[in-house]
């Protein structure tokens, strides 16, 4: 469990339900809602082996469970994943769960995340 915020000085505890640790990253990204064929520029905020969190500059027009394609560049490597929207908040943030990752793509992502982790320890 981890404490994320306080209400009137009392900690609010949320249970961590993610299967994989998240790593804070920052950079330009793009998301395409596959059914609509509509693409948007956005920013990637964090990343794990199972998904990512994005920030859009405008209200995101998709809805939970929509299938999407997400692409971004991290540590000099271009990455592109199919995913499914897990949640959308009122502050233009979108949670994506990656779907249909091949073993090769997962290994590639794991390697990039290892670099992100090593770099964050140096800071």
ROTIDREN-684686 format. One record per residue: residue number from 1; x, y, z negated of N, C-alpha, C in turn. Coordinates in nm, 3 decimals. Layout:
BEGIN
REC pos     n.X     n.Y     n.Z    ca.X    ca.Y    ca.Z     c.X     c.Y     c.Z
REC NUM       X       Y       Z       X       Y       Z       X       Y       Z
...
END
This chain:
BEGIN
REC pos     n.X     n.Y     n.Z    ca.X    ca.Y    ca.Z     c.X     c.Y     c.Z
REC   1   0.084  -0.118   0.000   0.000   0.000   0.000   0.087   0.124   0.000
REC   2   0.036   0.229   0.058   0.113   0.351   0.057   0.022   0.470   0.029
REC   3   0.078   0.571  -0.037   0.004   0.693  -0.069   0.024   0.790   0.045
REC   4  -0.084   0.834   0.106  -0.073   0.925   0.219  -0.113   1.067   0.184
REC   5  -0.200   1.084   0.083  -0.248   1.217   0.050  -0.301   1.217  -0.092
REC   6  -0.333   1.335  -0.138  -0.390   1.349  -0.271  -0.517   1.431  -0.263
REC   7  -0.610   1.403  -0.353  -0.734   1.477  -0.365  -0.745   1.522  -0.509
REC   8  -0.741   1.652  -0.531  -0.744   1.708  -0.667  -0.638   1.645  -0.756
REC   9  -0.518   1.624  -0.701  -0.407   1.569  -0.778  -0.411   1.418  -0.797
REC  10  -0.513   1.351  -0.745  -0.525   1.206  -0.758  -0.482   1.143  -0.627
REC  11  -0.383   1.053  -0.630  -0.337   0.992  -0.505  -0.445   0.905  -0.440
REC  12  -0.455   0.918  -0.309  -0.544   0.833  -0.231  -0.456   0.725  -0.168
REC  13  -0.484   0.602  -0.199  -0.401   0.491  -0.154  -0.470   0.422  -0.037
REC  14  -0.394   0.403   0.069  -0.444   0.333   0.188  -0.362   0.207   0.206
REC  15  -0.427   0.098   0.233  -0.355  -0.027   0.257  -0.302  -0.027   0.399
REC  16  -0.177  -0.061   0.415  -0.114  -0.070   0.547  -0.161  -0.197   0.615
REC  17  -0.227  -0.181   0.730  -0.280  -0.296   0.802  -0.205  -0.326   0.931
REC  18  -0.106  -0.247   0.962  -0.033  -0.267   1.086   0.058  -0.390   1.077
REC  19   0.065  -0.461   1.186   0.150  -0.581   1.191   0.297  -0.544   1.210
REC  20   0.323  -0.431   1.274   0.459  -0.391   1.307   0.487  -0.251   1.253
REC  21   0.610  -0.225   1.208   0.643  -0.091   1.157   0.639   0.013   1.269
REC  22   0.596   0.134   1.232   0.594   0.246   1.325   0.722   0.327   1.313
REC  23   0.763   0.383   1.425   0.880   0.470   1.427   0.838   0.604   1.486
REC  24   0.873   0.710   1.416   0.842   0.844   1.466   0.927   0.871   1.589
REC  25   0.864   0.911   1.694   0.931   0.950   1.818   0.862   1.076   1.868
REC  26   0.923   1.140   1.961   0.863   1.260   2.014   0.905   1.275   2.159
REC  27   0.806   1.298   2.244   0.840   1.319   2.384   0.717   1.322   2.472
REC  28   0.735   1.371   2.593   0.623   1.377   2.687   0.579   1.237   2.728
REC  29   0.451   1.225   2.754   0.393   1.097   2.796   0.277   1.126   2.890
REC  30   0.224   1.020   2.947   0.105   1.030   3.031   0.014   0.912   2.997
REC  31  -0.115   0.937   3.004  -0.213   0.831   2.980  -0.316   0.836   3.091
REC  32  -0.354   0.719   3.141  -0.457   0.707   3.245  -0.568   0.620   3.189
REC  33  -0.691   0.671   3.193  -0.807   0.590   3.156  -0.842   0.510   3.280
REC  34  -0.821   0.379   3.277  -0.828   0.297   3.398  -0.966   0.297   3.463
REC  35  -1.073   0.285   3.386  -1.208   0.282   3.446  -1.242   0.413   3.517
REC  36  -1.194   0.524   3.461  -1.225   0.655   3.518  -1.124   0.697   3.624
REC  37  -1.004   0.636   3.619  -0.899   0.676   3.712  -0.849   0.816   3.685
REC  38  -0.868   0.862   3.562  -0.830   0.998   3.524  -0.705   0.994   3.438
REC  39  -0.608   1.080   3.471  -0.483   1.085   3.396  -0.466   1.216   3.324
REC  40  -0.390   1.211   3.215  -0.365   1.329   3.132  -0.220   1.328   3.087
REC  41  -0.165   1.445   3.073  -0.035   1.459   3.007  -0.060   1.463   2.857
REC  42   0.034   1.409   2.783   0.021   1.406   2.638   0.161   1.392   2.578
REC  43   0.168   1.374   2.448   0.294   1.351   2.379   0.283   1.223   2.299
REC  44   0.391   1.145   2.296   0.395   1.027   2.211   0.449   1.071   2.075
REC  45   0.380   1.032   1.967   0.417   1.073   1.831   0.485   0.962   1.753
REC  46   0.437   0.840   1.769   0.503   0.726   1.707   0.478   0.601   1.789
REC  47   0.560   0.500   1.760   0.564   0.382   1.845   0.597   0.260   1.761
REC  48   0.535   0.148   1.794   0.566   0.020   1.733   0.564  -0.086   1.842
REC  49   0.593  -0.210   1.805   0.587  -0.319   1.903   0.443  -0.345   1.950
REC  50   0.346  -0.301   1.873   0.208  -0.333   1.908   0.128  -0.213   1.958
REC  51   0.184  -0.092   1.952   0.107   0.022   2.000   0.176   0.155   1.977
REC  52   0.100   0.263   1.999   0.155   0.397   1.983   0.043   0.494   1.946
REC  53   0.088   0.611   1.902  -0.005   0.721   1.872   0.032   0.837   1.961
REC  54  -0.068   0.895   2.027  -0.047   1.003   2.121  -0.120   1.129   2.075
REC  55  -0.072   1.243   2.123  -0.140   1.371   2.099  -0.168   1.434   2.234
REC  56  -0.292   1.472   2.255  -0.332   1.538   2.379  -0.354   1.686   2.352
REC  57  -0.333   1.770   2.452  -0.351   1.914   2.431  -0.499   1.953   2.434
REC  58  -0.579   1.872   2.498  -0.724   1.896   2.505  -0.798   1.780   2.440
REC  59  -0.926   1.797   2.416  -1.006   1.688   2.361  -1.002   1.570   2.457
REC  60  -0.972   1.453   2.405  -0.956   1.334   2.488  -1.094   1.280   2.529
REC  61  -1.118   1.259   2.659  -1.252   1.220   2.706  -1.279   1.069   2.700
REC  62  -1.182   0.991   2.662  -1.202   0.846   2.655  -1.277   0.808   2.529
REC  63  -1.303   0.678   2.514  -1.370   0.629   2.394  -1.303   0.499   2.350
REC  64  -1.332   0.461   2.227  -1.274   0.339   2.172  -1.301   0.222   2.266
REC  65  -1.201   0.139   2.280  -1.199   0.016   2.359  -1.175   0.039   2.507
REC  66  -1.168   0.165   2.553  -1.131   0.189   2.693  -0.992   0.132   2.719
REC  67  -0.974   0.077   2.838  -0.842   0.029   2.879  -0.765   0.144   2.942
REC  68  -0.637   0.154   2.908  -0.555   0.265   2.954  -0.418   0.215   2.998
REC  69  -0.347   0.303   3.065  -0.206   0.281   3.095  -0.131   0.400   3.035
REC  70  -0.028   0.371   2.957   0.051   0.473   2.891   0.193   0.466   2.945
REC  71   0.251   0.580   2.977   0.390   0.582   3.022   0.465   0.696   2.956
REC  72   0.592   0.670   2.925   0.678   0.771   2.864   0.822   0.725   2.878
REC  73   0.912   0.815   2.850   1.055   0.786   2.856   1.110   0.801   2.715
REC  74   1.187   0.702   2.672   1.242   0.703   2.538   1.384   0.650   2.541
REC  75   1.476   0.726   2.484   1.618   0.687   2.481   1.669   0.659   2.624
REC  76   1.619   0.737   2.721   1.663   0.725   2.859   1.600   0.611   2.937
REC  77   1.507   0.540   2.875   1.443   0.427   2.942   1.296   0.459   2.968
REC  78   1.254   0.443   3.092   1.113   0.464   3.127   1.033   0.342   3.087
REC  79   0.924   0.367   3.015   0.838   0.258   2.967   0.695   0.281   3.013
REC  80   0.627   0.172   3.046   0.486   0.180   3.086   0.415   0.056   3.034
REC  81   0.302   0.079   2.966   0.228  -0.030   2.903   0.079  -0.017   2.930
REC  82   0.014  -0.131   2.942  -0.132  -0.133   2.941  -0.176  -0.139   2.795
REC  83  -0.286  -0.074   2.765  -0.331  -0.072   2.627  -0.481  -0.055   2.618
REC  84  -0.526  -0.054   2.495  -0.668  -0.035   2.466  -0.678   0.070   2.356
REC  85  -0.767   0.165   2.373  -0.785   0.269   2.272  -0.844   0.205   2.148
REC  86  -0.778   0.227   2.034  -0.826   0.176   1.906  -0.904   0.281   1.829
REC  87  -0.863   0.407   1.842  -0.932   0.514   1.772  -0.898   0.648   1.838
REC  88  -0.987   0.744   1.815  -0.966   0.882   1.858  -1.011   0.968   1.741
REC  89  -0.926   1.063   1.700  -0.969   1.150   1.591  -1.012   1.285   1.647
REC  90  -1.058   1.371   1.562  -1.107   1.502   1.605  -0.995   1.602   1.629
REC  91  -0.872   1.562   1.612  -0.758   1.654   1.628  -0.676   1.619   1.751
REC  92  -0.735   1.560   1.849  -0.672   1.526   1.976  -0.562   1.421   1.963
REC  93  -0.577   1.332   1.867  -0.484   1.220   1.854  -0.555   1.092   1.896
REC  94  -0.478   1.000   1.957  -0.533   0.877   2.012  -0.442   0.761   1.970
REC  95  -0.501   0.656   1.917  -0.427   0.535   1.882  -0.445   0.429   1.989
REC  96  -0.336   0.375   2.037  -0.338   0.276   2.145  -0.277   0.146   2.096
REC  97  -0.344   0.034   2.125  -0.287  -0.098   2.100  -0.247  -0.155   2.235
REC  98  -0.121  -0.196   2.246  -0.073  -0.252   2.372  -0.138  -0.388   2.395
REC  99  -0.172  -0.417   2.520  -0.231  -0.546   2.557  -0.153  -0.606   2.673
REC 100  -0.156  -0.738   2.680  -0.094  -0.813   2.790   0.055  -0.784   2.807
REC 101   0.128  -0.768   2.697   0.273  -0.748   2.705   0.340  -0.880   2.740
REC 102   0.421  -0.877   2.842   0.500  -0.997   2.874   0.614  -1.007   2.774
REC 103   0.674  -1.123   2.764   0.786  -1.143   2.672   0.901  -1.049   2.709
REC 104   0.923  -1.028   2.836   1.031  -0.940   2.881   1.005  -0.795   2.840
REC 105   0.881  -0.748   2.859   0.847  -0.610   2.822   0.855  -0.591   2.671
REC 106   0.811  -0.692   2.595   0.818  -0.685   2.449   0.963  -0.679   2.402
REC 107   1.050  -0.758   2.465   1.192  -0.757   2.429   1.255  -0.621   2.463
REC 108   1.216  -0.565   2.576   1.265  -0.434   2.617   1.223  -0.327   2.516
REC 109   1.098  -0.333   2.472   1.047  -0.239   2.373   1.118  -0.258   2.240
REC 110   1.140  -0.382   2.200   1.211  -0.411   2.074   1.351  -0.353   2.077
REC 111   1.417  -0.361   2.190   1.552  -0.305   2.203   1.551  -0.153   2.188
REC 112   1.455  -0.088   2.251   1.443   0.057   2.239   1.411   0.096   2.095
REC 113   1.322   0.023   2.030   1.288   0.053   1.891   1.408   0.032   1.798
REC 114   1.492  -0.066   1.827   1.613  -0.086   1.747   1.705   0.036   1.760
REC 115   1.715   0.092   1.879   1.794   0.213   1.899   1.734   0.331   1.824
REC 116   1.602   0.344   1.828   1.533   0.452   1.757   1.559   0.439   1.607
REC 117   1.548   0.319   1.556   1.571   0.294   1.413   1.715   0.329   1.375
REC 118   1.811   0.285   1.454   1.952   0.314   1.426   1.979   0.464   1.431
REC 119   1.922   0.533   1.529   1.940   0.677   1.542   1.878   0.751   1.423
REC 120   1.761   0.708   1.379   1.695   0.777   1.268   1.772   0.759   1.137
REC 121   1.844   0.649   1.121   1.926   0.627   1.002   2.048   0.720   1.002
REC 122   2.096   0.757   1.120   2.212   0.845   1.131   2.176   0.990   1.097
REC 123   2.051   1.026   1.110   2.008   1.164   1.088   1.997   1.200   0.943
END
